Amino acid sequence: MATIAKPIETLKKAHHNLASYNYKIKPVDKGYANRTLHINLEDYSIQEQPVTQQMKDLFTGGRGFALWLLWKAIKDNTQWNDPENALVIANGPIGGLTAYPGLGKSTVVTLSPLTKSVIDSNVGGYFGPYLKFSGFDAIDIQGKAPEDVFGEVIIVIDGDTGAVSIETAPLEDVDSHLLAGQLAEHYGDGKRGKYGVSTVTAGMAAEHINYACLNFSWYDVRRQEMRLKQAGRGGTGRVFRDKGIKGIVVKFNGLKGDVNNPVDMFMIRQAGKRINREISDLDDKQNQMRKVGTAHLVEIMDHFDLLPVHNFRYGAHPEHSKIDSSVWHEQFTQGINDACWAGCTMSCSHGVDGFALQTGPYKGEKVLVDGPEYENVSGLGSNIGVFDPLAVIEMNFYCDTYGVDTISFANCVAFVMECWQYGILDAEKTGGLDLTWGNADSALEILHQMARGEGFGVTVGQGTRYMKQYFAEEFGGHAAFLNDIAMETKGLEISEYMTKESIAQQGGYGLALKGGQHDEAWLIFMDQVNKQLPTLEDKAEALHYFPMWRTWFSIHGLCKLPWNDILPENNAQTDEPHKVPEHVENYTWLYEGLTGKKVTPDDLLAQSERVYNFQRVFNLRVGFGTREHDVVPYRAMGPVTTDEYESRQERYDGQLKDILGLDPEAMSLEEKMTTLREHRFAQYAEMTDTVYKRRGWNNNGIPTVEKLKELGIDLPEVVEIVQRAQ
């Protein structure tokens, strides 16, 4: 049934103003608006609060500011659905520049319904820069809307006039592909029209599942449609809807390349010229980010036995070519600048235009689908056994508009499909759903059930950590087996790389602060493809260095992709090619050009270390942040089932012989699997010890008081948490 278009004037007339606040418009100063915006929906209060010098010195911006605002908002025992839990969105001081690619990022921080701990999730688009240029380095929202307007509330920040309002929007749709367009149509006046508007929304599923995401929009002037990017991880959208919010709107029509008011724009442009030239000259030869984006990884991961297949059991599949980059080159619109922020020459935010939907409430409609990116192709494709690109696109669309994290959804579906294979689930328990590997129809039906808040889909929407316990208690599943195959760490489903032979990437998942996401340490390529981390010490150093740079990106508002997805031609001849020293130098130029302060790479990493260690202490404060939580499921380490072992028997037998000095021919299959399991757990423990030492933490993974003093974050309330945990 086709969606009925709602006249914009009808929507406008139904709006009701609940509260208003006027503020003085001030220019950004060296990347800072020097204010944050605080909103409490309980009493409709709107306040601006100053950014102190201490905030800048200790937390820098972006994720750092967001963590500090959340820290101040909550109590030690606050739960994700308590009114005082804050949803914080922050930009960064470098973010918003247009002379360098990938500077449109913002970060969402809150207590997660999925992990029950602190979650941070970064997202591209225009919202973060527009928020800063409108006058605020962050917005934090507490409280819940009253019952009579719950689910209808929108927050509007007008950076053109200096006004903030809380309004009701009762007639607008909830699903993001519709709502983003309606809000842009409503508020998109001024010289740039819809281009001057960005929104935050979450679709219908966000009311029912724990890994709901937020959609951040921008207007694609070439397609003349609103585009969506996701703060995907950890359930940020669930918190959003739990507070009764329908949308956030920011409006800013004064975008120019120097709105950040940097000290030395010439230095910034020099860094931009250098990397933009590399992207122009080298992208086609290297990764084709401007043609297929991260989807270029599909065939590479399959070739190196790293593509997740059937819930990470296998690393390759003979049908992978049906969903590899050649397919996406044909599906994605070519010859168009697909950047998610102004001036980004990497232009990797691809889309499928005019896609005809086959299922769900929008069946028969032609829509723009953002992506899929690699994580979506491998998760919604090979990991659940689907090798139909059209099915992958359809799932990608509905995940986005409903507000469903594609990584968690894919891993949850893969988990229940494996439970079906082993008889833990059947049609009676799933409400009639057939969860055979590759059943895209059932996967889509689970999505639609999530949006409707009914059926087995709601169970799947609680996450694998919940399901493994529930299936053991209610369905008689073997708890140890379920724990081995539930691909989550800290409650967060891991992203889509098969890590059995990469202890570095196992650490990248298990030791990540928020759980199994690759945005801290994407080491699979270095470790398994380029073989750049031969020793345990090399891996530990990478598990320190790379999270620090990734943290730096998140506190300043940068995308991680321009760092190492395009490499200078002479990079291989440098002393540390995996660190891409020329691009690191670019970051020092960006910071110096913005602030006027000359810095070294170590100076920048010190900013990250403060924020990173503070977040670790924050985890401690809410009941996590110790060694017992820094683990990965055994399937991330080695073979859980006999068929897994037998699929790589030559490799595993060779390891038993060459590493452990055993004779595999004299051992039963069970003995070989047990011995290998013990060895790999021991390896992981040794790696964990080495990383903790490198980070300045004790053997339980807690930052020492000495480390806090060294970093200058030995605030009394921070030290108290550490001392209490030791």
C-alpha positions as CSV (number, residue, x, y, z in Angstrom):
1,M,0.0,0.0,0.0
2,A,1.4,3.3,-1.0
3,T,2.2,5.9,1.6
4,I,-0.3,8.7,1.7
5,A,1.4,12.1,1.3
6,K,0.5,14.5,4.1
7,P,0.2,18.2,3.2
8,I,2.8,20.2,4.9
9,E,0.4,22.9,5.9
10,T,-1.8,20.3,7.7
11,L,1.3,19.1,9.6
12,K,2.3,22.7,10.5
13,K,-1.2,23.6,11.9
14,A,-1.1,20.7,14.2
15,H,2.1,21.8,15.9
16,H,1.9,23.2,19.4
17,N,4.6,25.1,21.1
18,L,5.5,23.8,24.6
19,A,8.5,26.1,25.4
20,S,10.7,28.6,23.8
21,Y,14.1,30.1,24.6
22,N,16.0,32.9,22.8
23,Y,19.8,33.1,22.9
24,K,22.4,35.5,21.6
25,I,24.1,34.3,18.4
26,K,27.9,34.4,18.8
27,P,30.6,33.4,16.3
28,V,32.5,30.2,16.8
29,D,35.9,30.8,18.3
30,K,38.7,28.5,17.1
31,G,36.3,25.6,16.7
32,Y,34.3,26.1,19.9
33,A,30.8,27.5,20.3
34,N,31.7,27.7,24.1
35,R,28.2,26.7,25.1
36,T,26.2,23.5,25.6
37,L,22.4,23.2,25.4
38,H,20.6,21.5,28.2
39,I,16.9,20.4,27.9
40,N,14.8,18.6,30.5
41,L,11.5,17.3,29.0
42,E,10.0,16.8,32.5
43,D,9.4,20.5,32.9
44,Y,10.3,21.8,29.4
45,S,13.2,23.7,30.7
46,I,15.8,25.0,28.2
47,Q,19.2,26.2,29.5
48,E,22.5,27.2,27.9
49,Q,25.6,26.3,30.0
50,P,29.2,27.5,29.5
51,V,32.0,25.3,28.3
52,T,34.7,25.8,30.8
53,Q,38.4,25.8,30.2
54,Q,38.7,22.7,32.4
55,M,36.3,20.9,30.0
56,K,38.5,21.9,27.0
57,D,41.7,21.0,28.8
58,L,40.6,17.6,30.1
59,F,38.0,16.5,27.6
60,T,38.7,18.5,24.4
61,G,35.3,18.2,22.7
62,G,33.0,15.7,21.0
63,R,32.9,12.4,22.8
64,G,34.9,13.9,25.7
65,F,32.3,16.6,26.3
66,A,29.5,14.1,25.9
67,L,31.0,11.8,28.5
68,W,31.5,14.6,31.0
69,L,27.9,15.9,30.5
70,L,26.5,12.4,31.1
71,W,28.8,11.9,34.1
72,K,27.4,15.0,35.7
73,A,23.8,14.1,34.8
74,I,23.4,10.6,36.3
75,K,23.8,8.9,39.7
76,D,25.9,5.8,40.2
77,N,22.8,3.6,40.1
78,T,21.0,5.3,37.2
79,Q,19.6,2.9,34.6
80,W,19.1,3.5,30.9
81,N,15.4,4.2,31.2
82,D,15.6,6.5,34.2
83,P,14.6,10.1,33.5
84,E,18.0,11.4,34.6
85,N,19.8,9.3,32.0
86,A,21.0,11.9,29.4
87,L,21.1,11.6,25.7
88,V,24.0,13.7,24.6
89,I,25.0,14.7,21.1
90,A,28.3,16.5,20.7
91,N,30.4,17.9,17.8
92,G,34.1,18.5,18.0
93,P,36.4,21.6,17.5
94,I,37.8,20.5,14.2
95,G,34.5,19.2,12.9
96,G,32.7,21.5,10.5
97,L,35.7,22.6,8.4
98,T,35.2,21.9,4.7
99,A,38.8,22.0,3.5
100,Y,39.6,18.5,4.6
101,P,37.6,15.3,4.0
102,G,35.4,13.7,6.7
103,L,34.9,16.5,9.1
104,G,31.2,16.2,9.6
105,K,31.1,13.7,12.5
106,S,29.3,13.9,15.8
107,T,29.0,11.5,18.7
108,V,26.1,10.3,20.7
109,V,26.6,9.2,24.3
110,T,24.1,7.7,26.8
111,L,23.6,4.7,29.1
112,S,22.8,1.8,26.8
113,P,19.7,-0.4,27.0
114,L,21.7,-3.1,25.3
115,T,24.9,-3.1,27.3
116,K,23.6,-1.4,30.4
117,S,26.9,0.6,30.4
118,V,28.1,3.8,28.7
119,I,27.7,3.7,24.9
120,D,29.3,6.1,22.4
121,S,28.3,6.0,18.7
122,N,29.6,8.3,16.0
123,V,27.7,9.4,13.0
124,G,28.3,11.5,9.8
125,G,26.1,14.1,8.2
126,Y,25.4,17.8,8.8
127,F,23.8,17.8,12.3
128,G,27.0,18.1,14.4
129,P,28.5,21.0,12.4
130,Y,25.1,22.8,12.2
131,L,24.6,22.4,15.9
132,K,28.0,24.0,16.6
133,F,27.4,26.8,14.1
134,S,24.0,27.4,15.7
135,G,25.8,28.1,19.0
136,F,26.3,24.8,20.9
137,D,29.2,22.3,21.3
138,A,26.7,19.7,22.6
139,I,23.1,19.1,23.4
140,D,22.1,17.0,26.4
141,I,18.5,15.9,27.0
142,Q,17.1,14.6,30.2
143,G,13.7,13.7,31.5
144,K,10.7,12.2,29.7
145,A,7.9,14.0,28.0
146,P,4.6,14.0,29.8
147,E,2.1,11.3,28.9
148,D,-0.2,13.7,26.9
149,V,2.6,14.6,24.4
150,F,4.8,11.5,24.7
151,G,6.2,10.4,21.4
152,E,5.2,13.7,19.7
153,V,7.9,16.0,21.0
154,I,10.4,17.7,18.7
155,I,13.2,20.0,19.7
156,V,14.0,22.8,17.2
157,I,17.3,24.7,17.3
158,D,17.2,27.7,14.9
159,G,20.8,28.9,14.4
160,D,19.6,31.6,12.1
161,T,17.5,33.5,14.6
162,G,19.0,32.2,17.9
163,A,15.9,30.4,19.1
164,V,15.2,27.0,20.7
165,S,11.8,25.5,21.0
166,I,10.1,22.4,22.2
167,E,7.0,21.6,20.1
168,T,4.6,18.8,19.4
169,A,4.4,17.2,16.0
170,P,1.4,14.9,16.3
171,L,0.7,14.2,12.7
172,E,4.1,13.5,11.3
173,D,5.2,10.0,10.5
174,V,7.7,8.2,12.7
175,D,9.7,6.1,10.3
176,S,12.8,8.1,9.4
177,H,12.7,8.2,5.6
178,L,9.4,10.0,5.9
179,L,9.9,12.1,9.0
180,A,13.2,13.5,8.0
181,G,11.6,14.8,4.8
182,Q,8.6,16.2,6.5
183,L,10.7,18.1,9.1
184,A,13.0,19.5,6.4
185,E,10.0,20.6,4.4
186,H,8.5,22.3,7.4
187,Y,11.7,24.1,8.6
188,G,13.6,24.4,5.4
189,D,13.2,28.1,4.6
190,G,15.9,30.6,4.2
191,K,18.4,30.9,1.4
192,R,19.5,27.3,1.5
193,G,16.1,25.7,2.0
194,K,16.2,22.1,3.0
195,Y,20.0,22.1,2.7
196,G,20.0,24.3,5.8
197,V,18.2,21.7,7.9
198,S,19.4,18.5,9.6
199,T,17.4,16.2,11.8
200,V,17.7,13.4,14.2
201,T,15.0,10.7,14.2
202,A,14.3,7.1,15.1
203,G,11.7,4.8,13.5
204,M,8.9,2.6,14.8
205,A,11.2,-0.3,16.0
206,A,13.0,2.1,18.4
207,E,10.0,1.8,20.7
208,H,10.5,-2.0,21.1
209,I,14.1,-3.1,20.7
210,N,17.3,-2.6,22.7
211,Y,19.6,-1.9,19.7
212,A,17.6,0.8,18.1
213,C,19.6,3.5,16.3
214,L,19.3,7.2,15.5
215,N,19.1,8.5,12.0
216,F,20.9,11.8,11.2
217,S,19.8,13.5,8.0
218,W,21.1,15.9,5.4
219,Y,19.7,17.1,2.1
220,D,21.2,15.7,-1.1
221,V,20.9,18.6,-3.5
222,R,21.5,16.3,-6.5
223,R,19.0,13.7,-5.6
224,Q,16.7,16.3,-4.0
225,E,16.0,13.9,-1.1
226,M,17.0,13.7,2.5
227,R,19.7,11.2,3.2
228,L,20.3,9.2,6.4
229,K,23.4,8.3,8.4
230,Q,23.2,6.2,11.6
231,A,24.5,6.5,15.1
232,G,24.0,2.8,15.0
233,R,25.4,1.1,18.1
234,G,24.1,0.3,21.5
235,G,20.5,1.5,21.5
236,T,20.7,5.3,21.3
237,G,17.4,5.3,19.4
238,R,15.7,3.3,22.2
239,V,16.7,6.0,24.7
240,F,15.5,8.7,22.3
241,R,12.0,7.2,22.0
242,D,11.9,6.3,25.7
243,K,12.1,10.0,26.4
244,G,9.1,10.6,24.1
245,I,11.1,12.4,21.4
246,K,9.9,12.2,17.8
247,G,12.7,14.3,16.3
248,I,15.4,17.0,16.7
249,V,15.8,19.7,14.1
250,V,18.8,22.1,13.7
251,K,18.6,24.9,11.2
252,F,21.6,26.9,9.9
253,N,21.9,28.8,6.7
254,G,25.3,30.4,7.1
255,L,27.6,27.5,6.1
256,K,31.0,28.7,4.8
257,G,34.4,27.1,4.9
258,D,35.7,29.3,7.7
259,V,32.7,29.3,10.1
260,N,34.9,27.6,12.6
261,N,37.0,30.8,12.7
262,P,40.4,29.1,12.7
263,V,43.6,31.0,13.3
264,D,45.4,29.8,10.2
265,M,43.1,28.8,7.3
266,F,46.1,28.5,5.0
267,M,47.6,25.7,7.0
268,I,44.3,23.8,7.1
269,R,44.0,24.2,3.3
270,Q,47.5,22.8,2.8
271,A,46.6,19.6,4.7
272,G,43.4,19.4,2.6
273,K,45.2,19.9,-0.7
274,R,47.6,17.1,0.1
275,I,45.0,14.5,1.0
276,N,42.5,15.6,-1.7
277,R,45.2,15.1,-4.3
278,E,45.9,11.6,-3.0
279,I,42.2,10.7,-3.1
280,S,41.9,12.0,-6.7
281,D,45.0,10.2,-7.9
282,L,44.9,7.0,-5.9
283,D,41.4,6.0,-5.0
284,D,40.7,4.1,-8.1
285,K,44.0,2.2,-7.8
286,Q,43.4,1.4,-4.1
287,N,39.9,1.0,-2.6
288,Q,37.5,2.8,-4.9
289,M,35.8,4.5,-2.0
290,R,34.2,7.0,-4.4
291,K,32.6,4.2,-6.4
292,V,31.7,1.4,-3.9
293,G,32.8,2.7,-0.5
294,T,33.6,0.1,2.2
295,A,31.8,-2.6,0.2
296,H,35.1,-3.1,-1.7
297,L,36.1,-5.2,1.3
298,V,33.8,-8.1,0.6
299,E,36.0,-10.0,-1.9
300,I,39.1,-9.1,0.1
301,M,37.7,-10.6,3.3
302,D,36.5,-13.7,1.5
303,H,39.9,-14.2,-0.1
304,F,41.6,-14.1,3.2
305,D,39.0,-16.3,5.0
306,L,37.8,-13.4,7.0
307,L,34.2,-12.9,5.7
308,P,31.6,-13.9,8.3
309,V,29.5,-16.8,7.1
310,H,26.7,-18.5,9.1
311,N,27.2,-16.8,12.4
312,F,31.0,-16.5,12.0
313,R,31.5,-20.3,11.6
314,Y,33.3,-19.9,8.3
315,G,35.3,-17.1,6.7
316,A,34.5,-17.6,3.0
317,H,31.7,-18.7,0.7
318,P,31.6,-19.8,-2.9
319,E,28.7,-17.5,-3.7
320,H,30.4,-14.3,-2.3
321,S,30.7,-12.9,-5.8
322,K,26.9,-12.4,-5.8
323,I,27.4,-9.6,-3.1
324,D,30.9,-8.4,-3.9
325,S,32.0,-4.9,-5.0
326,S,31.2,-5.5,-8.6
327,V,27.5,-5.9,-7.7
328,W,27.5,-2.7,-5.7
329,H,29.2,-0.8,-8.4
330,E,26.2,-1.6,-10.6
331,Q,23.6,-0.9,-7.9
332,F,25.0,2.4,-6.6
333,T,24.5,5.5,-8.6
334,Q,27.8,6.5,-10.1
335,G,29.2,9.8,-11.2
336,I,27.8,11.7,-8.2
337,N,29.4,13.3,-5.2
338,D,28.2,11.0,-2.4
339,A,29.7,12.9,0.5
340,C,27.9,13.0,3.8
341,W,29.5,16.4,4.7
342,A,30.4,19.4,2.6
343,G,33.8,19.2,1.0
344,C,34.5,15.5,1.6
345,T,36.2,14.3,-1.5
346,M,36.2,10.7,-0.3
347,S,32.5,10.7,-1.1
348,C,31.8,7.2,0.1
349,S,28.2,7.5,1.2
350,H,26.6,5.7,-1.7
351,G,23.0,4.9,-2.3
352,V,20.7,2.9,-4.4
353,D,18.2,5.1,-6.2
354,G,14.6,4.2,-7.0
355,F,14.7,0.8,-5.3
356,A,11.3,-1.0,-5.5
357,L,10.4,-2.4,-2.1
358,Q,8.9,-5.9,-2.1
359,T,7.7,-6.3,1.5
360,G,6.4,-4.4,4.5
361,P,4.2,-1.3,4.8
362,Y,5.9,0.5,1.9
363,K,5.7,-2.4,-0.5
364,G,5.5,-1.2,-4.1
365,E,7.1,2.2,-3.4
366,K,10.4,3.3,-4.9
367,V,12.8,4.6,-2.4
368,L,16.4,5.8,-2.0
369,V,18.4,3.4,0.1
370,D,21.6,4.6,1.8
371,G,24.3,2.0,1.4
372,P,24.8,-0.8,2.0
373,E,28.2,-0.5,3.4
374,Y,30.5,-3.5,4.1
375,E,29.1,-4.2,7.6
376,N,25.6,-4.4,6.1
377,V,26.6,-6.5,3.1
378,S,28.4,-9.1,5.2
379,G,26.0,-9.0,8.1
380,L,22.7,-9.0,6.2
381,G,24.3,-11.1,3.5
382,S,26.9,-13.8,4.1
383,N,26.5,-14.0,7.9
384,I,22.9,-15.1,7.7
385,G,23.4,-17.0,4.4
386,V,21.7,-14.5,2.1
387,F,23.5,-14.0,-1.3
388,D,20.7,-12.0,-3.0
389,P,21.8,-8.4,-3.2
390,L,18.2,-7.2,-3.6
391,A,17.2,-8.8,-0.3
392,V,20.3,-7.2,1.4
393,I,19.2,-3.8,0.0
394,E,15.6,-4.3,1.3
395,M,16.8,-5.2,4.8
396,N,19.2,-2.3,4.7
397,F,16.3,0.1,4.0
398,Y,14.0,-1.2,6.6
399,C,16.7,-1.3,9.3
400,D,17.4,2.4,8.6
401,T,13.9,3.7,8.5
402,Y,12.7,1.6,11.4
403,G,15.7,2.6,13.4
404,V,17.5,-0.8,13.7
405,D,21.2,-1.2,14.1
406,T,22.2,-3.4,11.1
407,I,25.2,-5.0,12.9
408,S,23.3,-6.1,16.0
409,F,20.3,-7.2,13.9
410,A,22.4,-9.3,11.5
411,N,24.2,-11.0,14.3
412,C,21.0,-11.7,16.2
413,V,19.4,-13.2,13.2
414,A,22.5,-15.3,12.6
415,F,22.4,-16.5,16.2
416,V,18.7,-17.6,16.0
417,M,19.4,-19.3,12.6
418,E,22.1,-21.3,14.2
419,C,19.8,-22.1,17.2
420,W,17.3,-23.3,14.6
421,Q,19.9,-25.5,12.9
422,Y,20.7,-27.2,16.2
423,G,17.1,-27.7,17.3
424,I,17.0,-25.1,20.1
425,L,14.3,-23.2,18.2
426,D,11.5,-24.5,16.1
427,A,8.4,-23.1,14.3
428,E,6.4,-23.3,17.5
429,K,8.9,-21.2,19.4
430,T,9.3,-18.6,16.6
431,G,5.6,-18.1,15.9
432,G,5.9,-20.0,12.6
433,L,9.0,-18.4,11.2
434,D,11.3,-20.7,9.3
435,L,14.9,-19.7,10.3
436,T,16.8,-21.8,7.8
437,W,20.1,-20.3,6.7
438,G,19.5,-17.9,3.9
439,N,15.8,-17.3,4.5
440,A,15.6,-13.6,3.7
441,D,11.8,-13.5,3.9
442,S,11.9,-14.6,7.6
443,A,14.7,-12.1,8.3
444,L,12.5,-9.3,6.8
445,E,9.5,-10.5,8.7
446,I,11.5,-10.3,12.0
447,L,12.2,-6.6,11.0
448,H,8.6,-5.8,10.4
449,Q,7.6,-7.5,13.7
450,M,10.1,-5.3,15.5
451,A,8.5,-2.2,14.0
452,R,5.0,-3.5,15.0
453,G,6.2,-4.5,18.5
454,E,5.0,-8.1,18.2
455,G,6.0,-11.7,17.8
456,F,9.4,-13.3,17.8
457,G,10.9,-10.2,16.4
458,V,10.6,-8.5,19.8
459,T,12.6,-11.3,21.3
460,V,15.3,-11.0,18.7
461,G,15.3,-7.3,19.3
462,Q,16.6,-7.7,22.9
463,G,20.0,-8.8,21.7
464,T,22.1,-11.9,21.8
465,R,23.1,-11.5,25.5
466,Y,19.5,-11.6,26.4
467,M,18.6,-14.4,24.0
468,K,21.3,-16.8,25.1
469,Q,20.1,-16.7,28.7
470,Y,16.4,-16.9,27.7
471,F,16.9,-19.8,25.3
472,A,18.8,-21.7,28.0
473,E,16.2,-21.1,30.7
474,E,13.0,-21.4,28.5
475,F,14.0,-23.7,25.7
476,G,16.5,-26.0,27.3
477,G,19.5,-24.8,25.2
478,H,22.9,-25.7,26.4
479,A,24.1,-22.6,28.2
480,A,27.8,-23.1,27.4
481,F,27.2,-23.7,23.7
482,L,24.9,-20.6,23.5
483,N,27.6,-18.5,25.2
484,D,30.2,-19.7,22.7
485,I,28.1,-18.8,19.6
486,A,26.5,-15.5,20.8
487,M,28.7,-13.0,19.0
488,E,28.7,-10.2,21.5
489,T,31.1,-8.6,23.9
490,K,29.9,-6.4,26.8
491,G,26.4,-7.1,25.4
492,L,27.2,-5.4,22.1
493,E,27.2,-7.6,18.9
494,I,30.6,-7.6,17.2
495,S,31.1,-6.1,13.8
496,E,31.5,-8.3,10.7
497,Y,35.0,-9.8,10.7
498,M,35.9,-13.4,11.3
499,T,38.7,-13.3,13.9
500,K,39.6,-16.9,14.7
501,E,43.2,-16.3,13.5
502,S,43.5,-12.7,14.5
503,I,44.2,-12.3,18.2
504,A,44.8,-8.6,17.6
505,Q,41.2,-8.2,16.3
506,Q,39.9,-10.4,19.1
507,G,41.5,-7.8,21.4
508,G,40.0,-5.0,19.3
509,Y,36.6,-6.4,20.1
510,G,37.0,-7.7,23.6
511,L,39.0,-4.7,25.0
512,A,36.9,-2.0,23.3
513,L,35.3,0.2,25.9
514,K,31.8,-0.1,24.7
515,G,31.9,-3.6,23.3
516,G,32.5,-5.4,20.0
517,Q,32.8,-2.5,17.6
518,H,35.7,-2.1,15.2
519,D,35.8,1.7,15.5
520,E,38.4,1.5,18.2
521,A,40.9,-0.9,16.6
522,W,40.3,-2.1,13.1
523,L,43.3,-4.4,13.0
524,I,42.1,-7.3,10.9
525,F,43.7,-5.9,7.8
526,M,47.1,-5.2,9.4
527,D,47.1,-8.5,11.3
528,Q,45.8,-10.9,8.7
529,V,46.3,-9.4,5.3
530,N,49.5,-7.3,5.6
531,K,51.0,-9.3,8.5
532,Q,52.3,-6.2,10.2
533,L,51.8,-7.4,13.8
534,P,54.0,-10.5,14.2
535,T,54.7,-10.3,18.0
536,L,52.5,-10.0,21.0
537,E,54.1,-6.7,21.8
538,D,53.3,-5.5,18.3
539,K,49.7,-6.4,18.8
540,A,49.6,-4.8,22.2
541,E,51.1,-1.6,20.9
542,A,48.5,-1.5,18.1
543,L,45.7,-2.1,20.7
544,H,46.9,1.0,22.4
545,Y,47.9,3.3,19.5
546,F,44.9,2.7,17.2
547,P,42.2,3.3,19.9
548,M,43.9,6.5,20.8
549,W,43.7,7.8,17.2
550,R,40.1,6.6,16.8
551,T,39.3,8.4,20.1
552,W,41.0,11.5,18.8
553,F,38.8,11.5,15.8
554,S,35.7,11.2,18.0
555,I,36.6,14.1,20.2
556,H,37.3,16.4,17.3
557,G,34.5,15.4,14.9
558,L,36.5,13.5,12.2
559,C,35.7,10.5,10.1
560,K,38.3,7.6,10.5
561,L,38.2,6.6,6.9
562,P,40.5,9.3,5.4
563,W,43.3,8.2,7.8
564,N,44.1,4.8,6.2
565,D,41.6,4.0,3.5
566,I,43.7,6.1,1.1
567,L,47.4,5.8,1.5
568,P,50.1,8.1,0.1
569,E,52.2,6.6,-2.7
570,N,55.3,6.6,-0.6
571,N,53.7,5.2,2.6
572,A,55.3,1.8,2.3
573,Q,58.7,3.4,2.5
574,T,58.1,5.1,5.8
575,D,59.3,3.7,9.1
576,E,55.8,2.9,10.4
577,P,53.6,2.5,7.3
578,H,50.6,1.1,9.3
579,K,50.4,4.5,11.2
580,V,50.3,6.5,7.9
581,P,52.7,9.2,9.2
582,E,51.8,11.7,6.5
583,H,48.2,11.7,7.5
584,V,49.2,12.0,11.1
585,E,51.1,15.1,10.2
586,N,48.0,16.4,8.5
587,Y,46.2,16.2,11.8
588,T,48.8,18.3,13.5
589,W,48.4,20.9,10.8
590,L,44.6,20.8,11.2
591,Y,44.9,21.4,15.0
592,E,47.6,24.0,14.7
593,G,45.7,25.8,11.9
594,L,42.5,25.8,14.1
595,T,44.0,26.8,17.4
596,G,47.3,28.4,16.6
597,K,49.0,25.9,19.0
598,K,52.0,24.0,17.5
599,V,51.6,20.3,18.4
600,T,53.2,16.9,18.0
601,P,51.4,13.7,17.4
602,D,52.1,12.8,21.0
603,D,50.3,15.9,22.1
604,L,47.2,14.9,20.2
605,L,47.3,11.4,21.6
606,A,47.5,12.8,25.1
607,Q,44.1,14.4,24.5
608,S,42.8,10.9,23.6
609,E,44.3,9.1,26.5
610,R,42.6,11.5,29.0
611,V,39.2,10.8,27.4
612,Y,39.8,7.1,26.9
613,N,40.8,6.5,30.5
614,F,38.0,8.6,31.8
615,Q,35.5,6.5,29.9
616,R,37.1,3.4,31.4
617,V,36.5,4.8,34.8
618,F,33.0,5.7,33.8
619,N,32.4,2.1,33.0
620,L,33.6,1.2,36.5
621,R,31.2,3.7,37.9
622,V,28.2,2.0,36.4
623,G,29.3,-1.6,37.3
624,F,31.6,-2.6,34.4
625,G,35.1,-1.8,33.3
626,T,37.0,-4.8,34.7
627,R,38.8,-7.8,33.2
628,E,35.8,-10.1,33.4
629,H,34.0,-7.9,30.9
630,D,37.0,-7.8,28.4
631,V,36.3,-11.2,26.9
632,V,35.1,-12.5,23.5
633,P,33.0,-15.5,22.8
634,Y,35.0,-18.6,22.0
635,R,33.8,-18.6,18.4
636,A,35.7,-15.4,17.9
637,M,38.8,-17.4,19.0
638,G,38.4,-20.8,17.5
639,P,36.1,-23.7,16.4
640,V,33.1,-24.3,18.5
641,T,31.7,-27.2,16.5
642,T,33.3,-30.3,14.9
643,D,32.4,-29.1,11.4
644,E,34.2,-25.8,12.1
645,Y,37.4,-27.7,13.1
646,E,37.1,-30.1,10.1
647,S,36.6,-27.2,7.7
648,R,40.2,-26.0,8.6
649,Q,41.6,-29.3,9.9
650,E,44.9,-28.9,8.2
651,R,45.4,-25.5,9.7
652,Y,44.4,-26.5,13.2
653,D,46.4,-29.8,13.2
654,G,49.4,-27.9,12.0
655,Q,49.1,-25.5,15.0
656,L,48.9,-28.3,17.5
657,K,52.0,-29.8,16.0
658,D,54.1,-26.7,15.3
659,I,53.1,-24.5,18.2
660,L,52.3,-27.0,21.0
661,G,54.6,-29.8,19.9
662,L,51.8,-32.4,19.8
663,D,51.0,-35.2,17.5
664,P,47.5,-34.6,16.2
665,E,47.3,-38.1,14.6
666,A,47.4,-39.6,18.1
667,M,44.6,-37.4,19.3
668,S,40.8,-37.7,19.0
669,L,38.9,-34.8,17.5
670,E,37.5,-34.0,20.9
671,E,41.0,-33.9,22.4
672,K,42.3,-31.7,19.6
673,M,39.4,-29.2,20.0
674,T,39.8,-29.1,23.8
675,T,43.6,-28.6,23.6
676,L,43.2,-25.9,21.0
677,R,40.6,-24.1,23.1
678,E,42.8,-24.1,26.2
679,H,45.7,-22.7,24.1
680,R,43.7,-19.9,22.6
681,F,42.2,-18.8,25.9
682,A,45.7,-18.7,27.3
683,Q,46.9,-16.7,24.3
684,Y,44.0,-14.2,24.8
685,A,44.8,-13.9,28.5
686,E,48.5,-13.2,27.8
687,M,47.5,-10.6,25.2
688,T,45.2,-8.9,27.6
689,D,47.9,-8.7,30.3
690,T,50.3,-7.1,27.8
691,V,47.7,-4.5,26.6
692,Y,46.8,-3.6,30.2
693,K,50.4,-3.0,31.0
694,R,50.8,-0.8,27.9
695,R,47.8,1.2,28.8
696,G,48.9,1.8,32.4
697,W,46.2,-0.3,34.0
698,N,46.4,-3.0,36.7
699,N,45.9,-6.7,35.9
700,N,42.2,-6.3,36.4
701,G,42.0,-3.6,33.7
702,I,41.6,-0.6,36.0
703,P,43.5,2.6,35.4
704,T,45.9,3.2,38.3
705,V,45.7,6.4,40.3
706,E,49.2,7.1,39.1
707,K,47.9,6.9,35.5
708,L,45.1,9.3,36.3
709,K,47.6,11.8,37.8
710,E,49.9,11.5,34.8
711,L,47.0,12.4,32.5
712,G,45.7,15.2,34.7
713,I,42.3,13.6,35.2
714,D,42.7,12.8,38.9
715,L,39.6,14.6,39.8
716,P,38.4,13.6,43.3
717,E,35.2,11.9,42.0
718,V,37.3,10.0,39.4
719,V,39.9,8.9,41.9
720,E,37.2,7.8,44.3
721,I,35.7,5.4,41.7
722,V,39.1,3.8,41.0
723,Q,40.0,3.4,44.6
724,R,36.6,1.9,45.3
725,A,37.1,-0.7,42.5
726,Q,40.6,-1.7,43.6
